[in-house]
């Protein structure tokens, strides 16, 4: 079974998406409307969370500008050129109208090239890199160079059984990745629920619920557990904000750029080393919490507790607010407090500045954002331990996902180029058993 080569344009047909006016748009379904896929829906897989419906779409356009099972839909125009060529595969029997910033592809003859095999070829790292490198545009938007794509050489196994086996292997890896991602989402929902109940004192760290008699009424906050006090989350009794640690000029120190902090309150991703000759940065030590203060980083949940360092003092972007918890506050508990929905949402709502460059003023933590705090340090620690268990499990799952994605990338590079050939009979048997 040999790989053969032909021009993309001889094997694959394509069509552009639908263009509409603002007056046709609806955020919800109305009689006579049709759902349209936009760039937002094209993620690592088809994401139907964002909805847009159009009215006054003719029957002819519904047929000409729609994609159904077997089609690959790719981003063809975007401000981020790395998004150009990103594609999803339509795996169900639904007809999807899609926007003009997208392009649909499907093999002309499914007996020559299987649609799912083509999708993986299009999504492979080498092809995506080539598409990005030749994307063109003059107004800040990158555009898919369809002429370049159509003149590319497309290599594929002559026998569709091998194509099916390759697509089957990659689909199984995708299925495992999706299962792990769903497991993470379930754990995050549990963690969010626990945070809401533990950080308000409704739920005790041992898993039992407080009774009505266990609360008192605070005039500003409402029901508060006995033994807890309502305080500003950045008050002097809880923390120091933006501490001014001593350092030696000209020395190498740990440094945290904004990109080093993961989104969704997942902490620190990495540290770099930087020679520091003067001020101009925020400073931190082990046990401090970094809180991104600029949009969109605040909204994205870039918050991290520093648990490991290589130098006594570290430096970070000035777009962080640094919190140094006092001895009466557990660092891990304080991290969860700053990551809670209440504190996060209030921080976002109180941002100041022009659109696109808004920032969280550090003073709001001292006088605008209040929270109930357990006086007992052991109770703080026990609350943090409950939440840390879920967090550790998810860290392992995120690591597993990255390993699976690396495996998929390697498989795509080898299987889609013929560097590694598959035993079709064995693979088909294995896939049936799975």
Buried (B, 14 or more C-beta within 10 A) or exposed (E): EEBEEBEBBEBBEBBBBBEBEEEBEEEEEEEEBBBBBBBEBBEEBBEEEEBBBBBEBEEEBBEEBBBEBBBBBBBBBBEEBBBBBBBBBBBEEEBBBBBBBBBBBBBEEBEBBBBBBBBBBBBBEEBBEBBBEBBEBEEEBBBBBBEBBBEBEBEBBEBBBBBBBBBBBBBBBBEBBEEBBEBBEEBBEEBEEBBBBBBBBBBBBEEEEBEEEBBEEBEEBEBBBEEBBBBBBBBEEBBBBBBEBEBEEEEEBBBBBBEBBBBEBBBBEEBEEBEBEEEEBBBBBEBBBBBBBBBEBBBBBBBBBBEEBEBEBBBBBEBBBBBBBEEEBBBBBBBBBBBBEBBBEBBBEBBEEEEEEBBBBBEBBBEBBBBBBBEEEEBBBBBBEBBBEBBEBBEEBBEBBEEBBEEBEEBBBBBBEBEEBBEBEEBBEBBEEE
